Amino acid sequence: MRFVSLFAGIGGFDLGFEQAGWNCVGQVELDKHARSVLERHWPDVPKHDDVTTAKEWADECGLVGRVDVVCGGFPCQDVSVAGKRDGLAGKRTGLFFDALAFAAHTQAGVIVLENVPGLLSSNSGRDFQVILSSLADAGY
């Protein structure tokens, strides 16, 4: 199985999936310090720094049609009970839509996402419903 890790951080999903025998074919991470950790542990994996432009990067790297799984923990600040609760309308948590667009663009068969429990109650549960509907509409 080939996977691309979005919001890769320092490679939590990546390490787990590789231990399961999967092959990381791309990583997307905005934070330069986290990218330096990724570079140290996955020096041969193509990297990109912005999920909002990752579709173009996937085209350049030849990833379209070659990705089985897209994984990632999209930003939680806008849905966390410790935050302002801007929900999916927030500029950070709203990056979910870019992750979904990337998965669809690369024709990944599976998308694995994680987030905080506050996502379930964000906007009285409507944000979670939007996520489920969006995933279903995209065929996931």
N, C-alpha and C positions, 0 to 999 in steps of 0.2 A: 504494500500500500504506500502510495506517495502522498505526502501532505504538505500544505503550506500553513505556516503559523502566523496569524495576524495578532497584533498587540502582543508580540512574542515575549516582552519583558526579558527575563534572563533565561528563558527556555524551559519553563515547567512542563507545558504540554509536550514540547519537543523531546525532552528527556524521557518522559513516560511513553510516548508513542515509539520512540526509537528502542526503548527497552522491550517493547512488544514486537519488535522486528520491522517496524515501518521506516520509511525513508523520507527525511525532510528535504524538500526540493525548493523551499523558499521561506524567508522570514521577513516580516514587516514589523518594525519597531521605531517609534518616534524618538525615544530617549537615547541620546548618544552614549551615555554610560552603560545602559543595558545593551545597546548594540555592540559595545566593546567586549562585553562578556560573551555575547553570541559569537562574535568574531573569534574569540579565543577558543571556544568549544566547538564551533561549527565553521571553521575557516573556509571550507569549500562550498558552503551553501550560499546562493545568491541572496542578497539583502536589499531591502528598500526601507525608506524612512517615513512614508506617508500613506496611510490606507486610502486617502481620498484620491490618490493618483496611482494606486496599485494595479488597476486594470491595464493601464498603459505599460507599466513595468512588466506585468505578466505577458503582454504581447511581445515586448522586447526580449524577454527571457525564454520565450517559446513554451510557456506553461499552459496555455489554453489547450484543453483536451488531454493534458498529462497529469492532472491533479485528481486524486481519488477523494481526499478529505481536506476541508478547510477548517481550521480550529482557531479558537481564540477566546480570550476573556475581554470583551469590549468594555470600555470605561464605565465605571459605576457611579461616578461622583454625582450625576444628576438624578439618580434613583435611590441612592443610599439614604437611610433614615437619618444619617449624620449630616446630610447636605441640605441644599436649598430646595430639593425635590422639583427641579425643572422638568424632569421626566425625559421622554424621548425628544422633546423639543429642545432640550439642552444641547449645547454644541459638542459635548464630550460623549454622552450616552447615545446621542443621535448618530454616532459613527457606526452603530449597528447596521444602518441602512447601507453604508459603504461596504461593510463586511459581507452582507448578503449579496450585494451587487457583484462583488469580487468572486464569491463562490459561484454565482450563476454564470458570470463571464468566463471563468476558467472551466466551466462544465463539471465542477466537482460533484460527485454523487452524494456526498454526505457533508453536513456542516455540524461541527461540535462547538457549542458556545457555553460559557459560564458567566455568571454574574452574581450579585449580592441578593439576599432575600428581599430587600426593599423593592426590587423590581416587581415582585408580585403585587405589592400594594400601591405602587406609583400611579398617581391619578386614579385612585380607587380601583386599581386593577386594569384600567383601560390600556395602559402602556403594554402590559404583558399580553393582552388580547391582540393588540396591534402587531406585536412580535410574532405571536403564533399565526395570525392571519397572513402576515407578510411571508413567513416561512412556507406556509401551505400554498400560497399563491405562486411562489417560486418553485414549487415542486418538492419541498423538503418536509 
